[in-house]
Amino acid sequence: MEVGGGLRTYRAGDRELLDGYGVDEMCRSGRGQVLVPWPNRIEDGTYEFDGRPHRLALTEPGRLNASHGLTRWSAWTAAERELGRVVLEHVIHPLPGYPFSLAVSVVYELSDQGLSVATTATNVGPDPCPYGCGAHPYLTLGTATVDSIVLKAPGRTVLLSDDRGIPTGEVAVAGTEYDFTLPRAIGPTRLDNCFGDLERDGGIARVELSAPDAAAGLTLWMDEAYGYVMLFTGDPLPDVDRRSLAVEPMTCPPNAFRTGEAVIRLEPGESFTSTWGLTPELRR
């Protein structure tokens, strides 16, 4: 996609596994968007870096937040394109609130195992810069709602948030409605939460979706660069409304530019790569 560089659709066989949007449609509700140089929200759009204050535009004005980075509506360039692989690139030039230069590339690549998405950011400016990365796919197995979806998620802790989506504390998921470390149906649970302390196997964390009557199962996997994952059932959004589940790998939690938690510091010339992907399981 030229606009936003995001993931609009993904099919396995004849099964659509993303709740995406049409070729001529405007992206809604963050569908498949690339979230750089920060994912999620920054409270009041203000933060400090190396002792200097910065003020970003409030792109979520109703909540007084700067939301989901700077590239969602920018033009990206297809630097490479071949069968099963495309490389999209974009440069963030210095602007108010983020006076840094960052070159970003996203490699989308298909294989027999599914889809992989590798995002690399390089500081091409003269000063160190703060960086975080996320992605915003909505996953679907074709069910009417997510209630019947059986979810297994790796988060052993969950962030609790206020009505602005800003974290207020962290608790263990054990014994709460947010514990999906063992697979179970989502049911009526409303999810708009960031999970941390991710269980991993060989460095990979996995969110697994299945359903008794679905023709496919789906796993979203994340490498060790992604220390957090946001799960969102889309209840307040009329165009989502529990039709699909947003599974958002993130290198840092919400409000990280304010708190400093897991923010990546890129020195001039330094790069950082994070990779996630989708692995479908088709059933007969």
DODREN-743825 format. One record per residue (C-alpha): x, y, z. Coordinates in steps of 0.05 Angstrom, whole numbers, padded with zeros to 5 digits, always signed. Example, Ala and Ser with C-alpha at 12.3 -4.5 7.8 and 13.67 -1.06 7.14 Angstrom:
+00246-00090+00156 +00273-00021+00143 
***
This chain:
+00000+00000+00000 +00027+00069-00019 -00013+00102+00037 +00013+00080+00105 +00053+00020+00081 +00006-00026+00117 -00025-00095+00107 -00093-00089+00074 -00110-00162+00062 -00082-00232+00073 -00113-00296+00046 -00095-00369+00055 -00128-00411+00002 -00196-00380-00006 -00199-00357+00067 -00192-00284+00084 -00156-00280+00151 -00154-00204+00159 -00212-00157+00172 -00183-00108+00123 -00211-00060+00071 -00220-00053-00004 -00171-00027-00054 -00208+00038-00063 -00229+00046+00010 -00197+00090+00063 -00166+00052+00120 -00210+00053+00182 -00196+00039+00255 -00121+00029+00243 -00131-00034+00200 -00063-00064+00184 -00026+00001+00195 +00048+00008+00211 +00057+00044+00277 +00124+00082+00279 +00161+00116+00310 +00115+00096+00368 +00055+00050+00376 -00008+00066+00415 -00015+00131+00454 +00026+00188+00483 -00011+00225+00538 -00023+00299+00520 +00025+00289+00461 +00083+00311+00505 +00147+00277+00526 +00220+00291+00541 +00281+00260+00507 +00352+00276+00529 +00325+00331+00573 +00289+00367+00516 +00213+00374+00517 +00173+00356+00455 +00100+00369+00437 +00065+00327+00383 +00000+00341+00347 -00060+00309+00382 -00083+00258+00331 -00133+00230+00380 -00163+00297+00401 -00222+00269+00439 -00174+00237+00488 -00119+00289+00482 -00069+00238+00458 -00018+00231+00402 -00035+00163+00373 +00000+00109+00333 +00060+00146+00305 +00072+00190+00244 +00068+00146+00182 -00004+00120+00180 -00025+00169+00125 +00042+00182+00092 +00063+00159+00022 +00109+00099+00021 +00151+00076-00039 +00156+00004-00064 +00232-00002-00067 +00231-00075-00087 +00175-00118-00115 +00176-00191-00136 +00131-00251-00131 +00115-00262-00058 +00158-00204-00032 +00154-00129-00029 +00196-00077+00007 +00163-00011+00025 +00203+00050+00047 +00189+00117+00079 +00231+00173+00110 +00206+00212+00170 +00236+00281+00164 +00243+00327+00225 +00177+00358+00246 +00148+00392+00308 +00147+00342+00365 +00194+00293+00330 +00254+00333+00305 +00291+00272+00281 +00306+00237+00215 +00286+00164+00209 +00288+00118+00149 +00238+00061+00154 +00230-00001+00112 +00180-00057+00117 +00191-00124+00083 +00129-00166+00070 +00147-00237+00049 +00106-00299+00035 +00131-00370+00045 +00102-00440+00056 +00097-00422+00130 +00056-00359+00118 +00072-00285+00120 +00130-00249+00154 +00135-00174+00165 +00203-00145+00182 +00207-00071+00200 +00275-00035+00202 +00286+00036+00226 +00351+00072+00215 +00370+00138+00247 +00394+00180+00188 +00398+00245+00227 +00455+00277+00268 +00424+00265+00337 +00400+00205+00377 +00325+00193+00372 +00271+00153+00409 +00238+00096+00373 +00183+00046+00381 +00146+00001+00331 +00080-00033+00325 +00030-00063+00276 -00046-00063+00277 -00077-00123+00240 -00148-00146+00256 -00152-00221+00252 -00214-00260+00232 -00233-00333+00224 -00298-00316+00190 -00342-00321+00252 -00398-00271+00263 -00364-00245+00326 -00301-00260+00365 -00341-00290+00422 -00334-00361+00397 -00260-00353+00381 -00214-00395+00424 -00156-00351+00443 -00088-00370+00470 -00045-00309+00486 +00024-00306+00517 +00017-00246+00565 +00028-00262+00638 +00016-00189+00658 -00035-00138+00634 -00035-00062+00637 -00098-00030+00665 -00116+00036+00633 -00159+00098+00645 -00213+00122+00598 -00160+00156+00555 -00124+00090+00542 -00065+00111+00586 -00038+00056+00632 -00051+00064+00707 -00019+00000+00732 +00003-00071+00717 -00024-00136+00747 -00013-00210+00736 -00066-00241+00692 -00073-00303+00735 -00142-00306+00765 -00169-00249+00722 -00213-00246+00660 -00150-00228+00621 -00116-00296+00630 -00112-00330+00562 -00046-00366+00576 -00088-00430+00568 -00135-00430+00507 -00207-00412+00521 -00264-00377+00485 -00263-00301+00487 -00337-00301+00504 -00363-00233+00528 -00294-00208+00551 -00280-00137+00526 -00207-00129+00508 -00170-00064+00497 -00108-00082+00537 -00033-00086+00530 -00001-00150+00554 +00071-00160+00576 +00118-00212+00605 +00104-00255+00544 +00114-00330+00545 +00162-00351+00491 +00187-00414+00456 +00255-00406+00425 +00248-00331+00431 +00181-00329+00395 +00116-00307+00427 +00051-00331+00396 -00022-00310+00397 -00065-00368+00372 -00136-00365+00346 -00182-00424+00331 -00257-00437+00329 -00297-00502+00329 -00334-00487+00264 -00280-00446+00228 -00245-00472+00167 -00178-00443+00189 -00138-00428+00251 -00087-00372+00255 -00025-00355+00294 +00008-00287+00300 +00080-00294+00322 +00130-00242+00346 +00205-00243+00355 +00240-00218+00418 +00241-00146+00393 +00166-00144+00409 +00159-00146+00484 +00085-00128+00486 +00021-00145+00450 -00044-00106+00449 -00110-00145+00443 -00171-00105+00422 -00242-00132+00409 -00264-00066+00378 -00327-00058+00420 -00332+00019+00415 -00319+00020+00339 -00382+00010+00297 -00342-00017+00238 -00309-00070+00283 -00356-00083+00341 -00327-00151+00360 -00326-00176+00288 -00251-00186+00291 -00193-00184+00340 -00137-00134+00334 -00072-00167+00354 -00019-00113+00357 +00055-00131+00368 +00091-00073+00400 +00163-00061+00420 +00141-00015+00477 +00076-00005+00517 +00027+00053+00512 +00054+00120+00535 +00125+00096+00530 +00154+00161+00505 +00128+00193+00570 +00150+00137+00617 +00213+00115+00580 +00193+00042+00587 +00225-00001+00532 +00237+00059+00487 +00293+00044+00438 +00348+00096+00433 +00376+00099+00363 +00443+00133+00355 +00461+00166+00289 +00470+00112+00236 +00441+00057+00281 +00386+00010+00258 +00335-00033+00294 +00295-00091+00263 +00232-00125+00291 +00195-00182+00258 +00126-00212+00265 +00084-00257+00221 +00021-00297+00208 +00017-00373+00203 -00049-00401+00180 -00075-00472+00193 -00124-00493+00139 -00173-00549+00155 -00211-00595+00110 
***
